[in-house]
Every structure is written in structure tokens, then in C-alpha cells.
Amino acid sequence: MSMIQDQTKITLHPKPGFVIKTKILESKNSSQLLTKVFINICHDPQVPKPSKEFEPEVVFPMIIENQWEIPIVASVAKESKDKKGFPSLVYDCCINDECFRWCQISKDLKLILIEWCIESIEMINSITLERDYSVPKMLAKGDLTQTELTMDELSDLGFKKLHELQQNEALGVIEELKLEGENEEEDENLPDLFNIGRDGVQKKPLIEEL
């Protein structure tokens, strides 16, 4: 019996969060083109967190350098139908409970998480998804997948994802946020992502260590 067979399996029991709706723009399977895709962003405490807690002033520069990322467990594709009865595909992207709370507090981190989830689905399935997505008013599309993994597979999540990325698409998201930030007033209770590191500007931590 191999070592991986000897290891204890862990089964995730995700809790629903929110849903992203997009479509397939490129695929080796031509029948999938323009198929609607629903991505369930869900969470489970067994999924590991990044090694460093989320502090905007520290973490956002690390994201730009590809040194910090939220580990994601992506499910296999599930066949479904949209509300009009047309075929669609559903994927689950499961993250740690506390990471999900960070994204509820920080709208910037939530947008970056969405990009990471889209990237994960693209890499695993060799497809390209439309970035002009929508967020339907639902907690989940269908039943969430109870994925089974070993401890080694869980611990390797963040490392493998960071090294598999051929380009940091999250940088594009950050650039868009920067442009929006130049034209919009910052919310009083949210961090100013784009003044991080500037001298003379005091920052209030977004969350305190739990």
C-alpha cells in the first residue's frame, strides 16, 4: 500500500458563500464554447489559511509579488441547467472560513479572490472564462461538493497554486481597483490599498488577529 493510501483522508463539508456566473470563451472541447459557468465560492475550516494573517498594508504588496495567496480547493465540473433550462457547468471553490470572513470585510480582497478562483478553474480544466462576470443573488448553485483530500494535498494547495501561475492575473484586478480608486471616494472603514507604503500615512488595521 502506498504512502498516500496510508494517509488519513479529510472530507470537506463546505458552507455556501456566494456565486459567480460567467461563460466559457475558449476550450479544447468546442461544444463547451459559450456554456454558462457557475462558480460557488464556499468555505470550510479544514482548508488551510495562508501562512501570514491578512493585514492589508502587508499582504497587498505581497500579492503583487506573487508571495501571498488564499489556498483554494476546486471541485470537478458538475453538469446543471440555468434558470431557462440551458446546460451549464458548476464548480466549487472552497477556502478557509477565516479567509472568507476577510473577503467579506475587504471588497478589494474579494475581487482578487474571485480572480484566483477563475484562474484555478481555468488551469485545472484548460479553459478560458469570461472576466465580465455577474454575482447572482444566491448562496450556492446546487449542492456543494464534499471533496476528499489527504493532509499532504491540503498542505500543498497554496504552494502549488503560486508556482503553477504563468502570469499574475490578480495584478490586472489591482490595476482596475487603482483606477477606480482614483475616481471614487474611499470608504471610511476600508483600507486605502494604493497608499500602502507611502510615508506619513497612518493605517488602521482592517482586522485584528483572532
N, C-alpha and C positions, 0 to 999 in steps of 0.2 A: 504494500500500500504506500503511495507516495506521501510526501510531507504535506502537500496541500489537501490530500484526502483526510489526513490525520487531524488537521486543524478544525477547531470548532467553527461551525457556520453561524453567522449572525443574520437574522431576518429583520429587515426594516419594516416598520409599521407607520408609514408616513401620515402626517396630518395635512389636510388641504390648506393652501395659502391663497394663490391667485393663478390666473390662466393667461397665457399669451396666445393670440391667434395670428397665424401668418400663412404662407404658402410656399411650395417648393418651386424654385426658379430653375435649378439645374439638378439633373440626376442621370446616372447611367441607365436607369430604368425609365424610358421615355413615357411610359404610362403614368408615372408619378408627377409629371410636369403639371404645375398649377394646382396640384392637390392641396387642399387646406390642411394645415397642421396646427394642432393644439398642444401647447406645452404646459403641463401642470407644474407650477413651482410649489413644491411641498417641503415638509421638514420632519426630521426625526432626531432625537438626541444622540443616537448612536453614530450618526455621521460625524466625522472629526471636524474640528474647527481649525482655522489657520493657527500657526504657532504663536503669532502675535495678535493680541486683542485689537479690536477696531478702535483706533484713535485717528480721526480724520487727518490731523496735522502730520502724523507719522505714516499712515497707511496709503494715502492717495499718491504721494511721491513714489512709494514702493510699487504701487500698481503700474505706474508709468514705466518703471524699470523692470517689470515682469518679476517682481520679488514677493508679491503677496497676492493670494487668490483664495476664494472660498471653494473648498472641495465640493464636488458635485457628483452624485450618483445618478447616472442617466439610465432609464429603462429601455428595453427594446420597444419597437414600434407596436402599437395596438391599433387594429382597424376599428373605425367607428363611422358615424354619419353626422353631418352638420344638421342644423335645425330644418333645412329644406330637404333633407334626405339624401344629399350627395355624399359619396365616400370621402372620408377624411382619415388622417393618421393622428394618433395621440402618443405623446412621450411624457414621461415623468422625469423631472429633475429635482432630486431630493438633497437638501442641505441641512446643516445642523440647526436645531431650534434657536440657539442664541444668534447665529448668523442671520436667521430670518428676522429676528427682532431688530438687529442692526439695520436691515434693509427697510423695515417699517419706519424707522426713525429718520434715516438718511435717504432722501429721494435720489441723490447722486449715486449712492452705492446701489440702490435698487436698479437704476438704469444700467449700471455696469454689470450687475448680476444677470440681468436679462440678456445682455450681450454674451456673457460667459455661457449661459445655458444654451443659447442659439449656437454658439461655436461648438459646444460639446455634442449637440445633436448632429451638426454638420460633419464633424470629424469622424464620429462613430459610424455614420450612415453614408458618407461620401456624397452628400447633397449640399446644395446652396439654398438658403432660406431668404425670403424677402425680409428686409430690415424695416419696412414700413408696416409694422405690426399693430395690432389693437389689443386692448385689455378688456375682454368681455366681463360683464358683471356676474361672475360665477366663481366659486371657490375651487372647483375642480371639474374637469370634463371626464365623466365616467368614474370607474373605480380606480383607486391608486394601486400601483404595483407593489407587492411585498417582495422586494428584491432580496436575494440571499447572497451574502459575500463572506469571505474569510477575513480575519483580522489583518492579514498582510495586504489584502486587496483594499481594505478600508484605509490603512495607513499610507498606502502608495498613491491615493487619489490626487492630492494636491501636487505632489512631485511630478507625477506622470503628466498631468494636465499642463503644467507650466513648461515642460520640456517638449511636449508634442505641438505646442502652438508654433506655427510657422510665421505668424505675424500677430502683433498685439492689436486686435480689432478694438479692444477697450479704449485704446488711445483715440480712435475716431469718436467714440462716445464722449470722452473727456473734452475733446476739442469742440464738439457740439454744445456741451454744457458750458464751456467757456464763452462761446459766442452768445448763448442765451443769457449768461450771467452779466455780460456787458450791457445788455439792453433791458434787463429786468432788475427790480429791487430785490435784494436778498431777504429771505425770511429771517426774522429776528432770532428764532430758536435753532436755525440750521447753520452749520459751519460754512465759512467762505472758502470754498475749495481752492480758489485760484489766487488767494492771498497767502496761502500756506508758505512759510519760509521767508516771508518778507520781514525785514527788520522793523521794529517799533510797533508791530501789530500784535496785540494780545489775543489769544484764542481761548475760548471756553470749551472744555472737553464735551463732545457730543453725548457720551455716556460715561458713567463711572464703572470701574471694574466691579463685577458682580461677585 
